[in-house]
Amino acid sequence: MKLREIAHCRAGDKGNTLNVSVIAHDERDFRLLQDQVTIERVRGAYGALVKGNIERHELPNIGALNFVLHDALAGGVTTSLSSDPHGKSFSAIMVAIELPEPEVAYGRKINNA
Amino acid sequence: MPASSLNKPRDRIRIGCGAGYAGDRWEPALECVERGAIDYLVYETLAERTIALGQLEKLRDPARGYNPMLEPRLTLVLRAALARGVRIVSNMGAANPLAAGEAVLRVARELGVAKLRVAVVLGDDVTEQVRATAAPLMENGEPLDTIKPTMVSANAYLGADAVAAGLATGADVVITGRVADPSLFVGCMLDGLQWRDDDYAKLGQATVAGHLMECAGQVTGGYFADPGFKDVANLARLGFPICEIHADGAAFITKPEGSGGAVTLATCKEQLLYEVHDPARYVTPDCVADFTGVRFSEKARDQVAFAGGRAAPRTATYKVSVGYRAGYVGEGHMTYAGSGALSRAKLAGDIVRERLALRNIQLEELRVDLIGHSSLHGDVSPGENAEPYEIRLRVSGRSRNKLDAAAVGEEVQTLYTNGPYGGASDFMQVKEVVGVRSILLDRGRIKTEVRMLSL
């Protein structure tokens, strides 16, 4: 199952640091996000794009995680040669993360089966 | 008489957002004024390096350096705003708030407005203080001296108190330079609801409100749609947000009736975390806000209430953005299509690399991208297995020297007759680059003031 089926994401930038939120479509799936969307999985998905630390913050009140990806924007918005210096497209990597098929997912948007 | 909250604290106010960045759409602001029953209209138009670019413009022409869309934006809304007592707040002053204030008066005269009071908030330009400072750069810990020789601007992110001081004059329009984005909105709340700027219980909620509002359409369905997963109706007519906030802190986000887009739990949650790192410590000039207690609830269609914003006392410093000349970036593009497009684009990229080396072109960094293949996500992209029909080669390089930067685009263009077959649609440009770094400056070093201009 792709993360996209149970959660939505938004990317934001500050200097050379990117943040990507992971928000459950249904807040009851927050536990699933907590268990499955680990820092290791996120690092695996972003690979060489993220050179620094990855932090994960939890917001159970809104059923969301917030990932902070350091040294991820090729030097930062203002001097980067990247055609996406703000990392606007980087949430697309998060939503495509493959998760093990869950027993229950409350807010599933589509079934890819 | 324009509405002024000077003598009359209200039990609730409504704030509309007219722009979330310098180039944002124009008409949604008018829709907020005419059909949003708002008291304040806020335009947020300053990205990280906008002021530095404005400063370069001001060096060329002392009457410029403010947002060039100020005149068209205000020409569209000013009469309607004055007629309804809607007060306008904006950081469109950028590098030249006083000239922006004069521009507001010119617009008013052209519209035949008889009376207008403009408050210009000054004090964010701290170039002189920064010259005398040796703070480390927040990004990399290096000394400020590494960029001082080419510094073009230094602006502190002022807070809501500076905006409220502008509004306290009773002005119809308040123009500022650099103010933290949420603080533009928080300032309206301090003014309208007569909240104290050290009432941190209120500042927590106010900062959540300001943060949700600051990117305009990003909370009403913009930067969100993903067909089949997250559908949003009528984005061509996207309505900009309105926040209604009550004296006790109760608040909700909505948008003008009949406008496009949507205000939902999902759009609000995404915007709450936009550009946020630790959600328990969101530092603004007004407070250190904690978003972890925030809860949203859907009150009605396109109406989402929020509660639980908290805050700790503000820090002892202001964040300052320092703009500096960082050389030039040259860029060239060429598109290849059909069989072997990917191989030809790669060959073309290799040729450009070799040519730049042969000519001893001095570049600090060179980047070759294959648009349509891997330009945005590099090695994380699917790779050779995914060959699209068209590939656009993009080569970019940064240099201290404008001529060397220009060589990048030239070497792409000459691929037409010297590279692989079938290149098309070339493009090249050279731009001066202004970099931005941040430092912290003690609050005591900064004095703000309000200057009045009037018709």
Interface residues (C-beta under 8 A of the other chain):
Chain A: R4 H8 C9 R10 G12 D13 K14 G15 N16 T17 N19 S21 I23 H25 A45 Y46 G47 A48 L49 E55 H57 L59 N61 I62 G63 A64 N66 V68 G76 V77 T78 T79 L81 S82 S83 D84 S89 F90 A92 I93 V95 K109 I110
Chain B: E48 R49 E139 Y223 F224 D226 G228 F229 K230 A266 K269 E270 Q271 L272 L273 Y274 E275 V276 H277 D278 P279 A280 F291 T292 G293 V294 R295 F296 G308 A326 V329 E365 L366 R367 D369 I371 S375 L376 H377 G378 D379 V380 R394 S396 G397 R398 V433 V434 G435 V436 S438
